[in-house]
Structures are given as structure tokens and as C-alpha cells.
């Protein structure tokens, strides 16, 4: 019988192995970002294998490139008061986190990645990735924290990271920190006062360019998409009611708005609100609706203009497809979308309409919708490296994989 310290089987493939932990207690943002990165990595290096660990209930609805697979761990969901509970299992949150933690650690041990990319939270949800970080660091795996351009306003981010020991974890574990944005737009970790040697580990990659999926959407698009139209999207839809309501009210108040609009709900919209919206939309000749499109990129490419909340993925998409965009950021529970929209408007990439300082009126929205057709496109502003994110990620991954000593050493010895 083999002892525990014999070298690993020589049947291991030669390609780089990447494990991605996708932090996703709510919405689609983290999952879609992780998918974009995973698909780009296998496209560049077809020998690569990427496994995404996610608790998202809708991960099975998305297409992944050849070389990418996922492990779905039991989901947790965020309640309106900011608390969490188990999504499907009848167990306490603590039990669910213990189960998730052991599945993540088991995946790390079995898959033996060369590089582990952790999304957003240095210690994962409630510290659940820490055992895997300990194990992989010991094994010589390269550890990367990947974060979006804007996390939250500094006044909230600093105490939150203190509470979670996130700053200590960042310093202790991570070889590199990838910020999927540009330094000129925003510096998400500036308020943390990181030591200079940790600052040196930060790479601003630029935004992650998006492509139209190779296969068509299975949705039948409404007739209004055959003419110039405005696409109204709220991403996952769990917190987009205000935006949808505001757009519908503009068309109700002002029948003279020229361009029609298509509203896409997203999978997490509240059922009763959805029914209410559908009834109102049915009465407006210039409005139509789709429940959810997991290939919304096709619609975005077709659209003349976009109205959206300004989450990270949507922002990458409107830049990639060069769309005139009106961002209506949410301002609760965090200001992330608002900060991004303010900076993007300052650079001339989008326009912003917010109820943060002025009340929401149908007239304000109607005026903003009318202004969309004459607004400049993002490409009219030249910002070097704006959409280079995936190229940078591919470069950094290659460099890291070459220095990883993970589980590779025994194979080199075996080959000699």
C-alpha cells in the first residue's frame, strides 16, 4: 500500500491548473467576472484547466469554454437587512459555512492548482477560504486576490476589512493583487494604508473586455428590437426595481419619447413586483419586456443605447460594445455603483442619473432618455489600457504559473 508521502501520480497533464473562488452570495456579478477570466485563460492557453468554485444557484445556465468546469457549493443568500441565510439546505448558516469550507479545501487538495484566484474577499465568505489558503500556500501554489475597480466608500470598507481580518490576510497570503480597473479611475484599496511591499503586489489590469457569445441566445426577441431601441438592464435583477419603475414612469408621463425600450428583468426579481411591471409595460406601446437573457451581450450589441445600474460587469460590457449609456446607480446598501458612475462620467464615458441628491421624477428620466441619442460614445474618449484587463490577467497568470512550485516538483524529478 502506498504511503502518504509518495509522489503524486505521473498521469498529471502538463497544462497550468487554476482554481477560482467566486464570492457570490447575491446576484450575478462575481460569477460573470470569474467566467470571463476563466474563458480568457483557456482561450489563450488551451492546455490550461480552470475550476470555478461557486455557490450561485444559476451557474448551470452559463456556457464555459473548453477547459473550464465548476464545483457548486451549497448557496447562501443575503437578506434585505444585510444578514445571510442558507439558500436551500435546512441547516444553520454556521453549518453551511463549515460544509462550504471543507468542500473548498477538498477541491484544493484534489485539484492541486498552480494558481488560486480569490474573488473580492481575502478570507472568503465568513473566512471559509482560509484553510485552503493555508494548505495551498504551504504547497507552493501562487495566491492571487482579484478585486473590482470600486469596492465601497472608504469609510465603510476600512472597518469592514478590519472586522474580517481581511487586511492581515491580504498581507499574509497573497502573492499578487489584481485590480480589474485603472488607477486613474479609482484606487479601491488606497484607504487601507497597506505597507509599501504589499502596494508593490498590486497590478491594475484595466477593465475586462467582453465578447458576444459564439452561440445565439435562445430567447425570441420582441419586435421593437428590429428598430433602434434602448436596452434597460438591471443585471441579476434582485435590486433593480427602482430603476425599472423609474423608466416605466418616464414613458407613462411622456408619450413623446422617441426611442422604444426593452426591459430585461434578471433571474432574481421579486415575483409580485415583476407582475406589476409586466401589467404597466403591456399598456405602453413603446415598451416591451424579457424575463432573463443569459446571453445579454447579443442584445447589448443590437441596442442603440443602454440604461443600467452600473455594476462592474455591465460597465465592462457597455465599454466593450461602445454603447451610449445612462447609469442609474443604486446608493444602498453601498455606494460602489455611485462611485464608479461619478468617475466614469467625469471621464466622459457615460452619463449618470441619480436619486442620491435629487428626487426621482418621471420628467428627469424622460429628459435623460431623450439625451441618449446625441450623447458621445465611450470610444470617443481615449483612455490608454482601458479594456486591457484580460490581456494583463493572461500575462500575469503565465508569469505566476512559471514560478509556482505547487505539486509540480515530483513530476520533474520523475522525468529525469
Sine and cosine of phi, psi and omega as CSV:
sin_phi,cos_phi,sin_psi,cos_psi,sin_omega,cos_omega
0.00,0.00,0.66,-0.75,-0.07,-1.00
-0.94,0.34,0.64,-0.77,0.07,-1.00
-0.99,0.13,0.20,-0.98,-0.13,-0.99
-0.94,0.33,-0.38,0.92,-0.07,-1.00
-0.98,-0.20,0.33,0.94,0.13,-0.99
-0.94,0.34,0.39,-0.92,-0.05,-1.00
-0.95,0.32,0.42,-0.91,-0.07,-1.00
-0.88,0.47,0.37,-0.93,-0.04,-1.00
-0.86,0.52,0.59,-0.81,-0.08,-1.00
-0.98,0.18,0.06,1.00,-0.01,-1.00
-0.98,0.21,0.08,1.00,-0.05,-1.00
-0.93,0.38,0.70,-0.72,-0.01,-1.00
-0.94,0.35,0.32,-0.95,-0.12,-0.99
-0.99,0.11,-0.27,0.96,-0.10,-1.00
-0.94,0.34,0.36,-0.93,0.07,-1.00
-0.92,0.40,0.61,-0.79,0.07,-1.00
-0.92,-0.39,0.78,-0.63,-0.04,-1.00
-0.84,-0.55,0.78,-0.62,0.10,-1.00
-0.95,-0.30,0.76,-0.65,0.03,-1.00
-0.88,-0.48,0.80,-0.60,0.11,-0.99
-0.99,-0.15,0.89,-0.45,-0.05,-1.00
-0.98,-0.19,0.92,-0.40,-0.03,-1.00
-0.98,0.19,0.93,-0.36,-0.13,-0.99
-0.49,-0.87,0.97,0.23,0.05,-1.00
-1.00,0.10,-0.22,0.98,-0.12,-0.99
-0.38,-0.93,0.66,-0.75,0.13,-0.99
0.98,0.22,-0.21,-0.98,-0.11,-0.99
-0.91,-0.42,-0.14,0.99,-0.21,-0.98
-0.84,0.55,-0.79,0.62,-0.09,-1.00
-0.92,0.40,-0.65,0.76,-0.02,-1.00
-0.90,0.44,-0.69,0.73,-0.04,-1.00
-0.94,0.35,-0.55,0.84,0.05,-1.00
-0.93,0.37,-0.71,0.71,0.01,-1.00
-0.88,0.48,-0.64,0.77,0.00,-1.00
-0.91,0.42,-0.68,0.73,0.00,-1.00
-0.86,0.51,-0.67,0.74,-0.01,-1.00
-0.93,0.37,-0.73,0.68,-0.02,-1.00
-0.86,0.51,-0.73,0.68,-0.02,-1.00
-0.89,0.45,-0.61,0.79,0.01,-1.00
-0.92,0.39,-0.61,0.79,-0.04,-1.00
-0.92,0.40,-0.68,0.73,-0.03,-1.00
-0.97,0.24,-0.42,0.91,0.03,-1.00
-0.93,0.36,-0.64,0.76,-0.04,-1.00
-0.96,0.27,-0.67,0.75,-0.03,-1.00
-0.79,-0.62,1.00,-0.03,-0.12,-0.99
-0.86,0.51,-0.29,0.96,0.01,-1.00
-0.98,0.20,-0.26,0.97,-0.07,-1.00
-0.92,0.39,0.57,-0.82,0.16,-0.99
-0.87,-0.49,0.75,-0.66,0.00,-1.00
-0.83,-0.56,0.77,-0.64,0.13,-0.99
-0.90,-0.44,0.80,-0.60,0.06,-1.00
-0.98,-0.19,0.79,-0.61,0.10,-1.00
-0.99,-0.17,0.83,-0.56,-0.09,-1.00
-0.52,-0.85,0.53,-0.85,0.09,-1.00
-0.98,-0.21,0.19,0.98,-0.08,-1.00
-0.94,0.34,0.76,-0.65,0.00,-1.00
-0.94,0.34,-0.24,0.97,-0.07,-1.00
-0.93,-0.36,0.25,0.97,-0.06,-1.00
-0.86,0.51,-0.52,0.85,-0.01,-1.00
-0.93,0.37,-0.21,0.98,-0.01,-1.00
-0.99,0.13,-0.12,0.99,-0.12,-0.99
-0.96,-0.29,0.49,-0.87,0.02,-1.00
-1.00,-0.03,0.67,-0.74,0.03,-1.00
-0.87,-0.49,0.49,-0.87,0.01,-1.00
-0.93,0.37,0.26,-0.97,0.04,-1.00
-0.93,0.38,0.81,-0.59,-0.09,-1.00
0.95,-0.30,-0.10,0.99,0.02,-1.00
-0.91,-0.42,0.70,-0.72,0.12,-0.99
-0.61,-0.80,0.07,-1.00,-0.05,-1.00
-0.63,-0.77,0.40,-0.92,0.12,-0.99
-0.88,-0.48,0.85,-0.53,0.00,-1.00
-1.00,-0.09,0.87,-0.49,0.06,-1.00
-0.99,-0.13,0.34,-0.94,-0.04,-1.00
-0.81,0.58,0.72,-0.70,-0.11,-0.99
-0.98,0.18,0.46,-0.89,0.21,-0.98
-0.82,-0.57,0.41,-0.91,-0.02,-1.00
-0.74,-0.67,0.48,-0.88,-0.04,-1.00
-1.00,-0.02,0.75,-0.66,0.05,-1.00
-1.00,0.02,0.32,-0.95,-0.04,-1.00
-0.83,0.56,-0.49,0.87,-0.02,-1.00
-0.99,0.12,0.11,0.99,0.04,-1.00
1.00,-0.02,-0.12,0.99,0.07,-1.00
-0.99,0.17,0.18,-0.98,0.00,-1.00
-0.84,-0.54,0.41,-0.91,0.18,-0.98
-0.54,-0.84,0.19,-0.98,0.02,-1.00
-0.93,0.38,0.67,-0.74,-0.07,-1.00
-0.97,0.26,-0.79,0.62,-0.09,-1.00
-0.88,-0.48,-0.57,0.82,-0.12,-0.99
-0.98,0.21,0.53,-0.84,0.07,-1.00
-1.00,0.01,0.93,0.36,0.04,-1.00
-0.59,-0.80,0.28,-0.96,-0.02,-1.00
-0.94,0.34,0.33,-0.95,0.01,-1.00
-0.87,0.49,-0.64,0.77,0.01,-1.00
-0.86,0.51,-0.69,0.72,0.03,-1.00
-0.90,0.44,-0.67,0.74,-0.01,-1.00
-0.89,0.46,-0.67,0.74,0.00,-1.00
-0.91,0.42,-0.64,0.77,0.05,-1.00
-0.88,0.48,-0.66,0.76,0.01,-1.00
-0.91,0.42,-0.73,0.68,0.02,-1.00
-0.86,0.50,-0.69,0.72,-0.03,-1.00
-0.86,0.50,-0.69,0.72,-0.04,-1.00
-0.95,0.30,-0.52,0.85,0.05,-1.00
-0.93,0.36,-0.62,0.78,0.03,-1.00
-0.91,0.42,-0.70,0.71,0.01,-1.00
-0.89,0.45,-0.68,0.73,0.01,-1.00
-0.88,0.47,-0.66,0.75,0.03,-1.00
-0.88,0.47,-0.66,0.75,0.01,-1.00
-0.89,0.46,-0.67,0.74,-0.02,-1.00
-0.94,0.35,-0.63,0.78,-0.08,-1.00
-0.98,0.19,-0.62,0.78,-0.10,-1.00
-0.99,0.11,-0.46,0.89,0.01,-1.00
0.78,0.62,0.90,0.44,-0.05,-1.00
-0.95,0.32,0.43,-0.90,0.14,-0.99
-1.00,0.09,-0.54,0.84,0.00,-1.00
-0.71,-0.70,0.71,-0.71,0.04,-1.00
-0.89,-0.46,0.89,-0.46,0.01,-1.00
-0.97,-0.25,0.87,-0.49,0.01,-1.00
-0.97,-0.23,0.77,-0.64,-0.08,-1.00
-1.00,0.00,0.86,-0.50,0.22,-0.97
0.95,0.31,-0.80,0.60,-0.11,-0.99
-0.97,-0.25,0.91,-0.41,-0.06,-1.00
-0.82,0.57,-0.51,0.86,0.00,-1.00
-0.94,-0.33,0.08,1.00,-0.05,-1.00
0.97,0.23,-0.04,-1.00,0.01,-1.00
-0.92,0.38,0.86,-0.51,-0.01,-1.00
0.78,0.63,0.59,0.81,0.07,-1.00
0.97,0.24,0.26,0.97,-0.17,-0.99
-0.95,0.32,-0.29,0.96,0.01,-1.00
-1.00,-0.08,-0.06,1.00,-0.08,-1.00
-0.86,0.51,-0.72,0.69,0.03,-1.00
-0.85,0.52,-0.61,0.79,0.03,-1.00
-0.92,0.38,-0.63,0.78,0.04,-1.00
-0.88,0.47,-0.70,0.72,0.03,-1.00
-0.86,0.51,-0.74,0.67,-0.05,-1.00
-0.89,0.45,-0.73,0.68,-0.09,-1.00
-0.95,0.31,-0.57,0.82,0.03,-1.00
-0.90,0.45,-0.69,0.73,0.04,-1.00
-0.87,0.50,-0.57,0.82,-0.07,-1.00
-0.99,0.13,-0.09,1.00,0.02,-1.00
1.00,0.01,0.19,0.98,0.06,-1.00
-0.96,0.29,0.58,-0.81,0.05,-1.00
-0.99,0.12,0.74,-0.68,-0.08,-1.00
-0.93,-0.36,0.77,-0.64,-0.06,-1.00
-0.79,-0.61,0.70,-0.71,0.19,-0.98
-0.98,-0.21,0.83,-0.56,0.04,-1.00
-0.95,-0.31,0.83,-0.55,0.00,-1.00
-0.77,-0.64,0.44,-0.90,0.01,-1.00
-0.97,0.24,0.16,-0.99,-0.09,-1.00
-0.86,0.51,-0.62,0.78,-0.02,-1.00
-0.80,-0.60,0.80,-0.60,0.04,-1.00
-1.00,-0.08,-0.87,0.49,0.00,-1.00
-0.18,-0.98,0.13,-0.99,0.05,-1.00
-0.91,0.42,0.63,-0.77,-0.08,-1.00
-0.78,0.63,-0.61,0.79,-0.05,-1.00
-0.87,0.49,-0.45,0.89,0.02,-1.00
-0.99,-0.13,-0.58,0.81,-0.08,-1.00
-0.91,0.42,-0.69,0.73,-0.09,-1.00
-0.87,0.49,-0.80,0.60,0.03,-1.00
-0.90,0.43,-0.55,0.84,0.01,-1.00
-0.90,0.44,-0.69,0.72,0.00,-1.00
-0.93,0.36,-0.56,0.83,0.07,-1.00
-0.87,0.49,-0.74,0.67,-0.07,-1.00
-0.87,0.49,-0.58,0.82,-0.07,-1.00
-1.00,-0.06,0.08,1.00,-0.12,-0.99
0.83,0.56,0.48,0.88,-0.11,-0.99
-0.94,0.34,-0.61,0.79,-0.02,-1.00
-0.91,0.41,-0.68,0.73,0.03,-1.00
-0.88,0.48,-0.67,0.75,-0.01,-1.00
-0.90,0.43,-0.63,0.77,0.01,-1.00
-0.86,0.51,-0.71,0.70,-0.05,-1.00
-0.94,0.35,-0.64,0.77,-0.14,-0.99
-0.97,0.23,-0.64,0.77,-0.18,-0.98
-0.98,-0.21,-0.61,0.79,-0.34,-0.94
-1.00,0.02,0.80,-0.60,0.05,-1.00
-0.96,0.28,-0.60,0.80,-0.01,-1.00
-0.60,-0.80,0.45,-0.89,0.10,-0.99
-0.84,-0.55,0.85,-0.52,0.02,-1.00
-0.97,-0.25,0.86,-0.51,0.10,-1.00
-0.98,-0.19,0.88,-0.47,-0.08,-1.00
-0.99,0.14,0.89,0.46,-0.03,-1.00
-0.19,-0.98,-0.26,-0.97,-0.02,-1.00
-0.88,-0.48,0.60,-0.80,0.00,-1.00
-0.85,0.52,-0.61,0.79,-0.02,-1.00
-0.92,0.40,-0.44,0.90,-0.02,-1.00
-0.99,0.14,-0.79,0.62,-0.05,-1.00
-0.25,-0.97,0.55,-0.84,0.06,-1.00
-0.89,-0.45,0.99,-0.12,-0.20,-0.98
-0.92,0.40,-0.41,0.91,-0.08,-1.00
-0.96,-0.26,0.10,0.99,-0.11,-0.99
-0.84,0.55,-0.60,0.80,-0.10,-0.99
-0.96,0.28,-0.21,0.98,-0.11,-0.99
-0.98,0.19,-0.24,0.97,-0.01,-1.00
0.87,0.49,0.80,0.60,-0.03,-1.00
-0.95,0.30,0.55,-0.84,0.06,-1.00
-0.89,0.46,0.49,-0.87,-0.08,-1.00
-0.80,0.60,-0.60,0.80,-0.04,-1.00
-0.93,0.37,-0.43,0.90,0.06,-1.00
-0.99,0.16,-0.62,0.78,0.08,-1.00
-0.80,0.60,-0.61,0.80,-0.04,-1.00
-0.91,0.41,-0.34,0.94,-0.02,-1.00
-0.99,0.11,-0.09,1.00,-0.06,-1.00
-1.00,0.10,0.76,-0.65,0.14,-0.99
-0.88,-0.48,0.82,-0.58,0.15,-0.99
-1.00,0.04,0.92,-0.40,-0.15,-0.99
-1.00,0.07,-0.37,0.93,-0.27,-0.96
1.00,-0.02,0.18,-0.98,-0.04,-1.00
-0.97,0.25,0.39,-0.92,-0.10,-0.99
-1.00,0.02,0.95,-0.31,-0.04,-1.00
-0.88,0.48,0.63,-0.78,0.01,-1.00
-0.92,-0.38,0.52,-0.85,0.02,-1.00
-0.89,-0.45,0.31,-0.95,0.13,-0.99
-0.98,0.21,0.73,-0.69,-0.01,-1.00
-0.85,0.52,0.56,-0.83,-0.06,-1.00
-0.91,0.41,-0.44,0.90,-0.03,-1.00
-0.97,-0.25,0.52,-0.86,-0.06,-1.00
-0.94,0.34,0.32,-0.95,0.09,-1.00
-0.96,0.27,0.52,-0.86,0.01,-1.00
-1.00,0.10,-0.15,0.99,0.02,-1.00
-0.95,0.32,0.59,-0.81,0.20,-0.98
-1.00,0.00,0.86,-0.51,-0.08,-1.00
-0.98,0.20,0.65,-0.76,0.04,-1.00
-0.88,0.48,0.31,-0.95,-0.09,-1.00
-0.86,0.51,-0.55,0.83,-0.07,-1.00
-0.90,0.45,-0.25,0.97,0.01,-1.00
-0.97,0.23,-0.08,1.00,0.03,-1.00
-0.99,0.15,-0.12,0.99,0.02,-1.00
-0.81,-0.59,0.13,-0.99,0.06,-1.00
-0.85,0.53,0.78,-0.63,-0.02,-1.00
-0.62,-0.79,0.30,-0.95,0.06,-1.00
-0.98,-0.18,0.77,-0.63,0.07,-1.00
-1.00,-0.05,0.82,-0.58,0.04,-1.00
-0.94,-0.34,0.92,-0.40,-0.08,-1.00
-0.76,-0.65,0.61,-0.79,0.03,-1.00
-0.85,-0.52,0.44,0.90,0.02,-1.00
0.90,0.43,-0.80,-0.60,-0.01,-1.00
-0.91,0.42,-0.44,0.90,0.12,-0.99
1.00,0.00,-0.06,1.00,-0.05,-1.00
-0.93,0.36,-0.35,0.94,-0.03,-1.00
-0.71,-0.71,0.47,0.88,-0.07,-1.00
-0.97,-0.23,0.19,0.98,-0.09,-1.00
-0.86,0.51,-0.66,0.75,-0.06,-1.00
-0.88,0.48,-0.69,0.73,-0.01,-1.00
-0.89,0.45,-0.74,0.67,-0.03,-1.00
-0.87,0.49,-0.72,0.70,0.00,-1.00
-0.85,0.52,-0.68,0.73,-0.05,-1.00
-0.91,0.42,-0.68,0.73,0.01,-1.00
-0.90,0.43,-0.72,0.69,-0.01,-1.00
-0.86,0.50,-0.67,0.74,-0.04,-1.00
-0.89,0.45,-0.53,0.85,0.02,-1.00
-0.91,0.41,-0.69,0.72,0.02,-1.00
-0.93,0.36,-0.55,0.83,0.04,-1.00
-0.91,0.41,-0.61,0.79,-0.08,-1.00
-0.99,0.12,-0.42,0.91,-0.14,-0.99
-0.65,-0.76,1.00,0.02,-0.03,-1.00
-0.91,0.40,-0.17,0.99,-0.06,-1.00
-1.00,0.09,-0.03,1.00,0.06,-1.00
-0.87,0.50,0.83,-0.56,-0.17,-0.99
-0.95,0.30,-0.80,0.60,-0.14,-0.99
-0.98,0.21,0.73,-0.69,0.08,-1.00
-0.97,0.26,0.24,-0.97,-0.03,-1.00
-0.75,-0.66,0.60,-0.80,0.10,-1.00
-0.94,-0.35,0.85,-0.53,0.00,-1.00
-0.99,-0.11,0.81,-0.59,0.08,-1.00
-0.94,-0.35,0.86,-0.51,-0.16,-0.99
-0.96,0.29,-0.72,0.69,-0.16,-0.99
1.00,-0.05,0.46,-0.89,-0.17,-0.99
-0.95,0.30,-0.27,0.96,-0.14,-0.99
-0.97,-0.26,0.23,0.97,-0.04,-1.00
-0.94,0.34,0.58,-0.82,0.03,-1.00
-0.90,0.43,0.72,-0.69,-0.14,-0.99
-0.87,0.49,-0.69,0.73,-0.04,-1.00
-0.92,0.39,-0.66,0.75,0.01,-1.00
-0.90,0.45,-0.64,0.77,-0.01,-1.00
-0.87,0.50,-0.70,0.71,-0.01,-1.00
-0.88,0.48,-0.68,0.73,0.01,-1.00
-0.87,0.49,-0.71,0.71,0.01,-1.00
-0.90,0.44,-0.69,0.72,-0.04,-1.00
-0.85,0.52,-0.67,0.75,0.01,-1.00
-0.89,0.47,-0.69,0.73,-0.01,-1.00
-0.93,0.37,-0.65,0.76,-0.01,-1.00
-0.90,0.44,-0.62,0.78,-0.02,-1.00
-0.86,0.51,-0.45,0.89,-0.02,-1.00
-1.00,0.08,-0.11,0.99,-0.05,-1.00
-0.95,-0.32,0.91,-0.41,-0.04,-1.00
-0.88,0.47,-0.39,0.92,-0.06,-1.00
-0.99,-0.12,0.20,0.98,0.02,-1.00
-0.83,-0.55,0.56,-0.83,0.16,-0.99
-0.57,-0.82,0.12,-0.99,-0.18,-0.98
-0.59,-0.81,0.54,-0.84,0.17,-0.99
-0.77,-0.63,0.58,-0.81,-0.02,-1.00
-0.93,0.36,-0.79,0.61,-0.11,-0.99
-0.25,-0.97,0.65,-0.76,0.07,-1.00
-0.75,-0.66,0.93,-0.38,-0.02,-1.00
-0.97,0.23,-0.03,1.00,0.12,-0.99
-0.82,-0.58,0.82,0.57,-0.10,-0.99
-0.90,0.43,-0.27,0.96,0.02,-1.00
-0.84,0.54,-0.60,0.80,0.03,-1.00
-0.86,0.51,-0.71,0.70,-0.01,-1.00
-0.92,0.40,-0.62,0.79,-0.04,-1.00
-0.91,0.42,-0.62,0.79,0.02,-1.00
-0.91,0.40,-0.60,0.80,0.00,-1.00
-0.95,0.32,-0.52,0.85,-0.16,-0.99
-0.92,0.40,0.50,-0.86,0.08,-1.00
-0.98,0.20,-0.58,0.82,-0.02,-1.00
-0.44,-0.90,0.25,-0.97,-0.08,-1.00
-0.76,-0.65,0.67,-0.74,0.19,-0.98
-0.89,-0.46,0.83,-0.56,-0.11,-0.99
-0.48,-0.88,0.18,-0.98,-0.05,-1.00
-0.99,0.15,-0.37,0.93,0.05,-1.00
1.00,-0.03,0.50,0.87,0.21,-0.98
-0.93,0.36,0.16,-0.99,-0.12,-0.99
-0.87,0.50,-0.75,0.66,-0.09,-1.00
-0.90,0.44,-0.70,0.72,-0.01,-1.00
-0.88,0.48,-0.63,0.77,0.01,-1.00
-0.88,0.47,-0.69,0.72,0.06,-1.00
-0.87,0.49,-0.64,0.77,-0.04,-1.00
-0.93,0.37,-0.71,0.71,-0.03,-1.00
-0.92,0.39,-0.52,0.86,0.10,-1.00
-0.94,0.34,-0.70,0.72,-0.04,-1.00
-0.89,0.45,-0.64,0.77,-0.04,-1.00
-0.99,-0.11,0.10,1.00,0.13,-0.99
0.83,0.56,0.80,0.60,-0.08,-1.00
-0.97,-0.22,0.67,-0.74,0.18,-0.98
-0.89,0.45,0.81,-0.59,-0.18,-0.98
-0.71,-0.70,0.65,-0.76,0.16,-0.99
-0.94,-0.34,0.89,-0.46,0.01,-1.00
-0.99,-0.13,0.79,-0.62,0.05,-1.00
-0.88,-0.47,1.00,0.07,-0.18,-0.98
-0.96,0.28,0.55,-0.84,0.18,-0.98
-0.98,0.18,0.46,-0.89,-0.04,-1.00
-0.87,-0.49,-0.02,1.00,0.07,-1.00
-0.76,-0.65,0.56,-0.83,-0.03,1.00
-0.99,0.16,-0.15,0.99,0.02,-1.00
-0.71,-0.70,0.29,-0.96,-0.10,-0.99
-0.99,-0.11,0.20,0.98,-0.07,-1.00
-0.76,0.65,-0.78,0.62,-0.06,-1.00
-0.91,0.41,-0.60,0.80,-0.01,-1.00
-0.91,0.40,-0.71,0.71,0.01,-1.00
-0.87,0.50,-0.72,0.70,0.00,-1.00
-0.88,0.47,-0.68,0.74,-0.04,-1.00
-0.92,0.40,-0.66,0.75,0.02,-1.00
-0.87,0.49,-0.73,0.69,-0.02,-1.00
-0.92,0.40,-0.66,0.75,-0.02,-1.00
-0.92,0.40,-0.59,0.81,0.04,-1.00
-0.94,0.34,-0.63,0.77,0.04,-1.00
-0.84,0.54,-0.61,0.79,-0.01,-1.00
-0.99,0.13,-0.11,0.99,0.02,-1.00
0.99,0.13,0.30,0.95,-0.05,-1.00
-1.00,0.10,-0.54,0.84,-0.04,-1.00
-0.57,-0.82,0.13,-0.99,0.22,-0.98
-0.95,-0.32,0.44,-0.90,-0.01,-1.00
-0.84,-0.55,0.61,-0.79,0.13,-0.99
-0.77,-0.64,0.87,-0.49,-0.11,-0.99
-0.76,-0.65,0.48,-0.88,0.12,-0.99
-0.98,-0.22,0.32,0.95,-0.05,-1.00
-0.94,0.34,-0.65,0.76,-0.02,-1.00
-0.92,-0.40,-0.43,0.90,0.00,-1.00
-0.86,-0.51,0.50,-0.87,-0.02,-1.00
-0.93,0.36,0.35,-0.94,0.02,-1.00
-0.99,0.12,0.91,-0.42,0.09,-1.00
-0.82,-0.57,0.51,-0.86,0.04,-1.00
-0.84,0.54,-0.56,0.83,-0.04,-1.00
-0.91,0.42,-0.68,0.73,0.02,-1.00
-0.86,0.51,-0.71,0.71,-0.01,-1.00
-0.92,0.40,-0.67,0.74,-0.01,-1.00
-0.86,0.51,-0.68,0.73,0.00,-1.00
-0.90,0.44,-0.68,0.73,0.00,-1.00
-0.91,0.42,-0.65,0.76,0.02,-1.00
-0.89,0.45,-0.65,0.76,0.01,-1.00
-0.90,0.43,-0.57,0.83,-0.06,-1.00
-0.96,0.29,-0.24,0.97,-0.11,-0.99
-0.86,0.51,-0.66,0.75,-0.14,-0.99
-0.92,0.38,-0.37,0.93,-0.02,-1.00
-0.98,-0.21,0.02,1.00,-0.05,-1.00
-0.95,0.30,0.57,-0.82,0.08,-1.00
-0.91,0.41,0.43,-0.90,0.08,-1.00
-0.99,0.13,0.40,-0.92,0.01,-1.00
-0.83,0.56,-0.55,0.83,-0.08,-1.00
-0.93,0.37,-0.23,0.97,0.02,-1.00
-0.97,0.25,-0.21,0.98,0.09,-1.00
-0.97,-0.24,0.82,-0.57,-0.02,-1.00
-1.00,-0.10,0.91,-0.41,0.04,-1.00
-0.80,-0.60,0.95,-0.32,-0.08,-1.00
-0.84,0.53,0.71,-0.70,0.10,-1.00
0.97,0.24,0.14,0.99,-0.12,-0.99
-0.81,0.59,-0.69,0.72,-0.09,-1.00
-0.90,-0.43,0.53,0.85,-0.04,-1.00
-1.00,-0.02,0.16,0.99,-0.16,-0.99
-0.80,0.60,-0.73,0.68,-0.07,-1.00
-0.94,0.35,-0.56,0.83,0.04,-1.00
-0.89,0.46,-0.71,0.70,0.02,-1.00
-0.88,0.47,-0.69,0.73,-0.02,-1.00
-0.87,0.49,-0.68,0.73,0.02,-1.00
-0.88,0.48,-0.69,0.73,0.01,-1.00
-0.89,0.46,-0.75,0.66,-0.03,-1.00
-0.89,0.45,-0.64,0.77,-0.02,-1.00
-0.89,0.46,-0.70,0.71,-0.01,-1.00
-0.86,0.51,-0.72,0.70,0.00,-1.00
-0.89,0.46,-0.67,0.74,-0.02,-1.00
-0.93,0.37,-0.68,0.73,-0.06,-1.00
-0.88,0.48,-0.55,0.83,-0.01,-1.00
-0.93,0.36,-0.41,0.91,-0.01,-1.00
-0.99,-0.16,-0.13,0.99,-0.02,-1.00
-0.93,0.37,0.67,-0.75,0.01,-1.00
-0.93,-0.38,0.25,0.97,-0.19,-0.98
-0.61,0.80,-0.94,-0.35,-0.18,-0.98
-0.97,-0.24,0.32,0.95,-0.14,-0.99
-0.99,0.12,-0.55,0.84,-0.14,-0.99
-0.75,0.66,-0.77,0.64,-0.05,-1.00
-0.85,0.53,-0.53,0.85,-0.05,-1.00
-0.94,0.34,-0.63,0.78,0.02,-1.00
-0.88,0.47,-0.66,0.75,0.00,-1.00
-0.90,0.44,-0.65,0.76,-0.05,-1.00
-0.90,0.43,-0.52,0.86,-0.09,-1.00
-0.98,0.21,-0.40,0.91,-0.09,-1.00
-0.93,0.36,0.00,0.00,0.00,0.00
